[in-house]
Amino acid sequence: MTKPLQECTRCVMDESASEITFDQSGQCNYCTETLIKLKNFQPASKQALQDKFNRLISDIKQSGKGKPYDCIIGVSGGADSAYALYIAKLNGLRPLAVHMDNGWNSELAVNNIENLVRKLGVDLYTHVINWHEYRALQQAFFDADVIDIELLYDNAMLAVNYRLAAKYGIKHILAGTNTTTEGMPMPKGWNWFKFDQTNIKAIARRSGAKLNSMPTLSVLSYAWYRFVRGIQWLDFLDYVDYHKPTCLAEIQEKIGYRPYPYKHYESIFTRFYQGYLLPQKFGVDKRRLHLSTLICSGQMTRAEAKQLLAHSPYPDEDDLKSDIDYFLKKMKWQASDLCDYLSRPPQAHDHFPSEFVLANKLNQLYKKIIKKK
């Protein structure tokens, strides 16, 4: 009989997270570190936060003078990026909304994005990746048995945002990310380094997959955009009092936003990946991370999180069956292919060529330079 995984008594992280430790009270290092991070992060007062926000808005407007846009905001159809675009426009910014279409958008995500840009009156740039190309790349990642299949989308989205910022001379990319709902560190092995162009190309190459319509971003390219071109990638929602239920209710009322049952479910693939593939093949339930962060920031109780975790990531069994059927059809798999994939042991990303070591060395060098100043 398999021994149950120990679970934190304060949040809902458990021993499925690598490098987790528990104190004498059964409280884990993940929530302990997150609570310290949140305490240090919190501004002295609401006025201090408002002043910080006002300074940022002023800087963005100043840097964008004489340009068609003063900032870039990536939109996925999710609540966080929708709220980021909403408050940017509300405060007089002139954002260019950027979306990546990899062929897996849910109908609700498409409708949310269309409704969002229309009601806010902003321009939308959509980069479309050729579906046959993207499917071949995903197949290469499946064949490699690595965990972070979403590395393909995330790296491409970074590349498009930075390229457009450079094209228009924009200095600020405003991400719908924040510390209060996403501040808990990702456990080692639950994803991979997002600037790893080398890893993407190496995995693609072993299967003969091509990268023609899909942009990629390397560590050195990122360094060039950040330190030579001076483009900043900012967690925009850290500059506002981001209480997710309140903010979600606001965009539902003001712009008719329609929410999803869980975080990052605006993509059919992400829903299937996080809700089924990750738990089944890798033993990872990312809901634990998302819900634990909300517990730490006081936006959810542990009892509420436990209640959500008691249910499958798919609220309805018919939804799971529908997504499996859709995935098999879209990837041109048989049911036996899915069983074979799930039965194979995972493979580490750094089994293949990678930029991870280079990134660490450059990061250490950067810290030394900053320390000397």
C-alpha positions as CSV (number, residue, x, y, z in Angstrom):
1,M,0.0,0.0,0.0
2,T,1.4,3.4,-1.0
3,K,2.0,5.8,1.9
4,P,0.0,9.0,1.6
5,L,2.0,12.1,0.8
6,Q,2.5,14.5,3.7
7,E,0.6,17.7,3.2
8,C,1.3,21.1,4.8
9,T,-1.0,22.0,7.7
10,R,-1.1,25.7,6.6
11,C,-1.4,25.5,2.8
12,V,-2.1,22.5,0.5
13,M,1.4,21.8,-0.8
14,D,2.5,18.2,-0.3
15,E,5.4,15.9,-0.9
16,S,4.8,15.9,-4.7
17,A,6.7,19.2,-4.6
18,S,10.5,18.6,-4.7
19,E,12.6,20.0,-1.9
20,I,9.6,20.4,0.4
21,T,10.3,20.4,4.1
22,F,8.1,20.7,7.1
23,D,8.6,22.3,10.5
24,Q,7.5,20.8,13.9
25,S,4.0,22.2,13.3
26,G,3.8,20.5,9.9
27,Q,4.0,23.8,8.0
28,C,6.1,23.7,4.8
29,N,8.9,25.8,3.5
30,Y,6.9,26.9,0.4
31,C,4.3,28.8,2.3
32,T,6.7,30.0,5.0
33,E,8.9,31.6,2.3
34,T,5.9,33.0,0.5
35,L,4.5,34.6,3.6
36,I,7.9,36.3,4.2
37,K,7.9,37.4,0.5
38,L,4.4,38.8,0.8
39,K,5.3,40.7,4.0
40,N,8.3,42.3,2.5
41,F,6.4,43.0,-0.7
42,Q,3.5,44.8,0.8
43,P,3.7,48.6,0.6
44,A,3.6,50.6,3.8
45,S,0.1,51.8,3.1
46,K,-2.6,52.0,0.3
47,Q,-1.4,55.5,-0.5
48,A,2.2,54.2,-0.9
49,L,0.9,51.6,-3.4
50,Q,-1.1,54.3,-5.2
51,D,2.0,56.5,-5.4
52,K,4.0,53.7,-6.8
53,F,1.4,53.0,-9.4
54,N,1.1,56.7,-10.4
55,R,4.8,56.9,-10.9
56,L,4.8,53.9,-13.1
57,I,1.9,55.2,-15.2
58,S,3.7,58.5,-15.6
59,D,7.0,56.8,-16.6
60,I,5.2,54.7,-19.2
61,K,3.4,57.8,-20.7
62,Q,6.6,59.7,-20.8
63,S,8.6,57.0,-22.5
64,G,5.8,56.4,-25.1
65,K,5.5,60.0,-26.3
66,G,5.5,60.3,-30.1
67,K,5.0,56.5,-30.5
68,P,1.8,54.7,-31.6
69,Y,1.7,52.7,-28.3
70,D,3.3,53.3,-24.9
71,C,3.2,49.7,-23.6
72,I,2.5,46.1,-24.7
73,I,0.2,43.7,-22.8
74,G,0.0,40.1,-23.7
75,V,-3.6,38.7,-23.6
76,S,-4.6,35.1,-23.4
77,G,-8.3,35.4,-22.6
78,G,-7.5,34.8,-18.9
79,A,-8.7,37.0,-16.1
80,D,-5.2,38.3,-15.0
81,S,-4.2,39.6,-18.5
82,A,-7.8,40.9,-19.0
83,Y,-7.6,43.0,-15.8
84,A,-4.2,44.3,-16.7
85,L,-5.4,45.6,-20.0
86,Y,-8.5,47.0,-18.4
87,I,-6.7,49.0,-15.8
88,A,-4.0,50.1,-18.3
89,K,-6.7,51.6,-20.5
90,L,-8.6,53.0,-17.5
91,N,-5.5,55.0,-16.5
92,G,-4.9,56.5,-19.9
93,L,-2.3,54.2,-21.3
94,R,-2.1,53.3,-25.0
95,P,-1.4,49.6,-25.0
96,L,-0.9,47.2,-27.9
97,A,-2.6,44.0,-26.9
98,V,-0.7,40.9,-28.1
99,H,-2.1,37.4,-28.5
100,M,-0.5,34.1,-29.5
101,D,-2.7,31.7,-31.5
102,N,-1.2,28.2,-31.3
103,G,-4.4,26.4,-32.4
104,W,-5.6,25.5,-28.9
105,N,-7.7,28.5,-27.9
106,S,-11.0,27.7,-26.3
107,E,-14.1,29.4,-27.8
108,L,-14.6,31.3,-24.6
109,A,-11.0,32.6,-24.7
110,V,-11.5,33.9,-28.3
111,N,-14.8,35.5,-27.3
112,N,-13.2,37.1,-24.2
113,I,-10.4,38.6,-26.2
114,E,-12.6,39.9,-29.0
115,N,-15.0,41.5,-26.4
116,L,-12.1,42.9,-24.4
117,V,-10.3,44.7,-27.2
118,R,-13.6,46.0,-28.8
119,K,-15.0,47.4,-25.6
120,L,-11.7,48.9,-24.5
121,G,-10.9,50.3,-28.0
122,V,-7.3,48.9,-28.2
123,D,-5.4,47.4,-31.1
124,L,-4.8,43.7,-31.1
125,Y,-1.8,42.0,-32.7
126,T,-2.3,38.2,-33.1
127,H,0.7,36.0,-34.0
128,V,-0.6,32.8,-35.6
129,I,1.6,29.7,-35.5
130,N,1.1,27.3,-38.4
131,W,-0.9,24.5,-36.8
132,H,0.9,21.6,-38.6
133,E,4.2,23.1,-37.5
134,Y,3.1,23.5,-33.9
135,R,1.6,20.0,-33.7
136,A,4.9,18.6,-34.9
137,L,6.7,20.5,-32.2
138,Q,4.4,19.3,-29.5
139,Q,4.8,15.8,-30.8
140,A,8.5,16.2,-30.5
141,F,8.1,17.2,-26.8
142,F,5.7,14.3,-26.2
143,D,8.3,11.9,-27.8
144,A,11.0,13.4,-25.5
145,D,8.8,12.8,-22.4
146,V,9.8,16.1,-20.9
147,I,7.4,17.8,-18.5
148,D,7.1,21.4,-19.8
149,I,5.3,21.1,-23.1
150,E,4.0,24.6,-22.5
151,L,7.6,25.8,-22.9
152,L,6.8,26.1,-26.6
153,Y,4.0,28.5,-26.1
154,D,5.5,30.5,-23.3
155,N,8.9,31.0,-25.0
156,A,7.2,32.1,-28.3
157,M,5.0,34.6,-26.4
158,L,8.0,36.1,-24.8
159,A,9.7,36.4,-28.2
160,V,6.7,38.1,-29.8
161,N,6.3,40.6,-27.0
162,Y,10.0,41.6,-27.0
163,R,10.1,41.8,-30.8
164,L,7.1,44.1,-31.0
165,A,8.4,46.2,-28.2
166,A,11.7,46.7,-30.1
167,K,9.9,47.3,-33.3
168,Y,7.8,50.2,-31.8
169,G,10.5,51.5,-29.5
170,I,8.3,50.5,-26.4
171,K,10.1,50.3,-23.1
172,H,7.4,48.6,-21.0
173,I,5.8,45.1,-21.3
174,L,3.1,44.9,-18.7
175,A,2.3,41.3,-17.7
176,G,-0.9,40.2,-16.0
177,T,1.3,38.5,-13.3
178,N,1.5,39.4,-9.6
179,T,2.9,38.3,-6.3
180,T,-0.3,37.9,-4.3
181,T,-1.8,35.2,-6.5
182,E,1.4,33.8,-8.1
183,G,4.2,34.5,-5.6
184,M,4.8,30.9,-4.5
185,P,8.0,29.6,-6.2
186,M,7.4,26.8,-8.7
187,P,8.8,23.5,-7.3
188,K,11.9,22.3,-9.2
189,G,10.9,19.9,-11.9
190,W,7.3,21.2,-12.3
191,N,8.3,23.2,-15.3
192,W,11.4,24.4,-17.2
193,F,13.4,27.5,-17.8
194,K,11.3,29.7,-20.2
195,F,14.1,31.3,-22.1
196,D,15.6,28.0,-23.2
197,Q,15.7,28.3,-27.0
198,T,18.4,25.7,-27.2
199,N,16.3,23.2,-25.4
200,I,13.4,23.8,-27.8
201,K,15.5,23.5,-30.9
202,A,17.3,20.4,-29.6
203,I,14.1,18.5,-28.8
204,A,12.6,19.6,-32.1
205,R,15.6,18.5,-34.1
206,R,15.6,15.0,-32.8
207,S,12.1,14.5,-34.3
208,G,12.8,16.6,-37.4
209,A,10.3,19.3,-36.4
210,K,10.8,22.7,-37.9
211,L,10.5,26.2,-36.4
212,N,9.3,28.5,-39.2
213,S,6.3,30.4,-38.0
214,M,7.1,30.0,-34.3
215,P,9.4,32.6,-32.9
216,T,11.8,31.7,-30.1
217,L,13.8,33.6,-27.5
218,S,17.3,32.7,-26.2
219,V,19.1,33.9,-23.0
220,L,21.4,36.2,-25.0
221,S,18.4,37.6,-27.0
222,Y,16.6,38.4,-23.7
223,A,19.8,40.0,-22.3
224,W,20.0,42.2,-25.5
225,Y,16.4,43.3,-25.2
226,R,16.6,43.9,-21.5
227,F,20.0,45.6,-21.1
228,V,20.8,47.1,-24.5
229,R,17.3,48.1,-25.6
230,G,16.1,48.8,-22.1
231,I,12.8,46.9,-22.4
232,Q,11.3,46.1,-19.0
233,W,9.0,43.2,-18.4
234,L,6.9,44.2,-15.4
235,D,4.5,42.3,-13.1
236,F,1.9,45.0,-13.7
237,L,-0.7,43.7,-11.2
238,D,1.9,44.1,-8.4
239,Y,1.3,47.9,-8.7
240,V,-2.4,47.6,-7.7
241,D,-4.4,46.1,-4.8
242,Y,-5.1,42.9,-6.7
243,H,-7.8,41.0,-4.8
244,K,-8.7,38.5,-7.5
245,P,-12.4,37.9,-6.7
246,T,-13.1,41.6,-6.5
247,C,-11.1,42.4,-9.7
248,L,-12.8,39.5,-11.5
249,A,-16.2,40.8,-10.5
250,E,-15.2,44.3,-11.8
251,I,-14.3,43.1,-15.3
252,Q,-17.4,40.9,-15.4
253,E,-19.5,43.9,-14.7
254,K,-17.6,46.5,-16.8
255,I,-16.6,44.6,-19.9
256,G,-18.7,41.4,-19.8
257,Y,-15.7,39.1,-19.0
258,R,-16.6,35.4,-18.7
259,P,-14.5,33.5,-16.2
260,Y,-13.1,29.9,-16.3
261,P,-13.3,27.3,-13.5
262,Y,-9.5,27.2,-12.9
263,K,-6.4,29.2,-13.6
264,H,-5.0,29.0,-17.2
265,Y,-8.0,27.1,-18.5
266,E,-8.5,29.5,-21.4
267,S,-6.5,27.1,-23.6
268,I,-8.0,23.7,-24.3
269,F,-4.5,22.2,-24.3
270,T,-3.5,23.9,-21.0
271,R,-6.7,22.6,-19.5
272,F,-6.0,19.1,-20.6
273,Y,-2.2,19.4,-19.8
274,Q,-2.7,20.7,-16.3
275,G,-5.9,18.8,-15.5
276,Y,-4.9,15.4,-16.9
277,L,-1.4,14.9,-18.4
278,L,0.5,16.5,-15.5
279,P,-1.2,14.5,-12.7
280,Q,-1.3,11.2,-14.7
281,K,2.2,11.1,-16.1
282,F,4.2,13.4,-13.7
283,G,2.3,13.3,-10.5
284,V,1.9,17.1,-10.5
285,D,-1.3,18.9,-9.6
286,K,-0.6,22.6,-10.2
287,R,-3.8,23.6,-8.4
288,R,-1.9,23.0,-5.2
289,L,0.5,25.8,-6.0
290,H,-2.2,28.2,-7.2
291,L,-4.5,27.6,-4.2
292,S,-1.6,27.7,-1.7
293,T,-0.6,31.1,-3.0
294,L,-4.2,32.3,-2.5
295,I,-4.2,30.9,1.1
296,C,-1.0,32.8,1.9
297,S,-2.4,36.1,0.5
298,G,-5.6,35.6,2.5
299,Q,-7.8,35.3,-0.5
300,M,-8.8,31.7,0.3
301,T,-9.0,29.5,3.3
302,R,-7.3,26.1,3.5
303,A,-10.7,24.5,4.0
304,E,-11.9,26.0,0.7
305,A,-8.8,24.9,-1.1
306,K,-9.1,21.3,0.3
307,Q,-12.7,21.2,-0.9
308,L,-11.6,22.2,-4.4
309,L,-8.8,19.6,-4.4
310,A,-11.2,16.9,-3.3
311,H,-12.7,17.1,-6.8
312,S,-11.0,16.3,-10.1
313,P,-9.5,19.2,-12.1
314,Y,-12.4,18.4,-14.5
315,P,-15.6,19.4,-12.6
316,D,-17.6,17.1,-15.0
317,E,-16.4,13.7,-16.2
318,D,-18.0,14.3,-19.6
319,D,-15.7,17.4,-20.0
320,L,-12.6,15.1,-19.5
321,K,-13.9,12.6,-22.0
322,S,-14.7,15.4,-24.5
323,D,-11.2,16.9,-24.1
324,I,-9.5,13.5,-24.5
325,D,-11.4,12.9,-27.7
326,Y,-10.6,16.4,-28.9
327,F,-6.9,16.0,-28.0
328,L,-6.6,12.6,-29.8
329,K,-8.3,14.0,-32.9
330,K,-6.3,17.2,-33.1
331,M,-2.9,15.4,-32.4
332,K,-3.9,12.5,-34.7
333,W,-3.3,10.0,-31.9
334,Q,-5.1,6.7,-31.2
335,A,-6.1,6.0,-27.6
336,S,-3.2,3.5,-27.5
337,D,-0.8,6.4,-28.2
338,L,-2.0,8.2,-25.2
339,C,-1.7,5.1,-23.0
340,D,1.8,4.5,-24.3
341,Y,2.8,8.2,-23.6
342,L,1.4,8.1,-20.0
343,S,3.2,4.8,-19.3
344,R,6.6,5.9,-20.3
345,P,8.9,7.4,-17.6
346,P,9.5,11.2,-17.6
347,Q,12.7,12.6,-19.0
348,A,14.5,15.7,-17.6
349,H,14.8,18.7,-19.8
350,D,18.5,19.0,-19.2
351,H,19.0,15.5,-20.7
352,F,18.9,17.6,-23.9
353,P,21.1,20.6,-24.8
354,S,20.1,23.6,-22.7
355,E,20.9,27.2,-21.9
356,F,20.1,26.7,-18.2
357,V,23.7,26.7,-17.0
358,L,24.5,29.8,-19.2
359,A,21.5,31.6,-17.7
360,N,22.7,30.8,-14.1
361,K,26.2,32.1,-14.9
362,L,24.9,35.3,-16.4
363,N,22.6,35.8,-13.5
364,Q,25.4,35.4,-11.0
365,L,27.5,37.9,-13.0
366,Y,24.6,40.4,-13.0
367,K,24.2,40.1,-9.2
368,K,27.9,40.8,-8.7
369,I,27.7,43.9,-10.9
370,I,24.6,45.2,-9.1
371,K,26.3,44.5,-5.7
372,K,29.3,46.6,-6.6
373,K,27.2,49.6,-7.6
